Amino acid sequence: MNAIKAIRKHLEKNPDAPSSKALARLVAALAEERSYPLAELYAMDYDAFEMALDLLRDWRLDRYYAARMKLFDFALSAVIPEKNATDRMAAAARPPQATSSDGT
């Protein structure tokens, strides 16, 4: 089960628990790119601490994939369109190929 789902279930089952409050603050800090006091991590029970670490791993991995997608977007928009435009111009300059009446 991924960290987000596990944390959501924990928050639903234990909305008033100190660990739920700490996890919710961690989620908000990550979403808003704010700082988060590490002391809150250490104050969590073991299961909540493990969920927090899993969330941090998933968040870090998602950020890595987001950075990769930005690179791919840049490559596709900045490099490949020039090649594709050149290919299209060359194809447009070629005379149309004649086909025979039998389609060959």
VOGU-3710 file (C-alpha; in Angstrom, 3 decimals, decimal comma):
1> mnaikairkh> 0,000/0,000/0,000  1,432/3,396/-0,865  2,223/5,921/1,835  -0,522/8,378/0,937  -3,209/5,710/1,188  -1,796/4,383/4,474  -1,684/7,875/5,971  -5,216/8,656/4,822  -6,488/5,466/6,476  -4,576/6,298/9,656
11> leknpdapss> -6,039/9,818/9,717  -9,566/8,470/9,153  -9,267/5,907/11,960  -7,445/8,179/14,426  -8,336/11,805/13,629  -7,583/13,074/17,142  -4,372/11,140/17,766  -1,176/13,190/18,164  0,438/11,090/15,428  -2,418/11,992/13,052
21> kalarlvaal> -1,963/15,682/13,748  1,789/15,373/13,154  1,283/13,413/9,917  -1,279/15,934/8,686  1,178/18,770/9,372  3,870/16,857/7,463  1,555/16,352/4,490  0,663/20,053/4,501  4,318/21,079/4,776  5,266/18,911/1,801
31> aeersyplae> 2,333/20,118/-0,284  3,098/23,768/0,468  6,901/23,293/0,366  7,246/24,614/3,912  9,680/23,537/6,578  8,698/20,863/9,094  10,236/20,416/12,541  12,101/17,118/12,698  11,355/16,864/16,409  7,746/16,079/15,438
41> lyamdydafe> 8,938/13,023/13,532  10,768/11,709/16,563  7,739/12,279/18,799  5,586/9,961/16,647  4,937/6,364/17,535  6,881/3,837/15,471  4,105/3,077/12,943  3,413/6,760/12,270  7,145/7,417/11,984  7,433/4,649/9,369
51> maldllrdwr> 4,485/6,117/7,444  6,160/9,527/7,546  9,390/8,065/6,166  7,471/6,234/3,433  5,709/9,479/2,561  9,034/11,296/2,331  10,412/8,551/0,051  7,345/8,686/-2,207  7,394/12,488/-2,270  11,081/12,511/-3,167
61> ldryyaarmk> 10,523/9,957/-5,938  7,562/11,944/-7,294  9,730/15,075/-7,348  12,376/13,139/-9,268  9,801/12,019/-11,835  8,444/15,561/-12,105  11,966/16,816/-12,870  12,377/14,079/-15,487  9,086/15,059/-17,123  10,238/18,681/-17,317
71> lfdfalsavi> 13,398/17,488/-19,083  11,372/15,363/-21,528  8,990/18,256/-22,199  11,917/20,548/-22,895  13,598/18,024/-25,169  10,413/17,434/-27,112  9,559/21,102/-27,468  13,024/22,557/-27,973  14,933/19,904/-29,937  12,655/17,475/-31,715
81> peknatdrma> 10,238/20,002/-33,262  13,135/21,507/-35,222  13,949/18,110/-36,671  10,282/17,419/-37,348  9,865/20,845/-38,996  12,906/20,156/-41,203  11,501/16,748/-42,155  8,116/18,296/-42,981  9,709/21,030/-45,126  11,782/18,449/-47,014
91> aaarppqats> 8,712/16,284/-47,597  6,734/19,285/-48,826  9,494/20,176/-51,303  9,460/16,682/-52,839  7,051/16,127/-55,713  4,151/13,826/-54,868  4,799/10,195/-55,698  2,792/8,887/-58,606  0,787/5,788/-57,975  -0,496/3,390/-60,544
101> sdgt> -4,145/2,716/-61,054  -3,854/-0,623/-59,245  -2,642/1,096/-56,039  1,019/0,017/-56,311
//
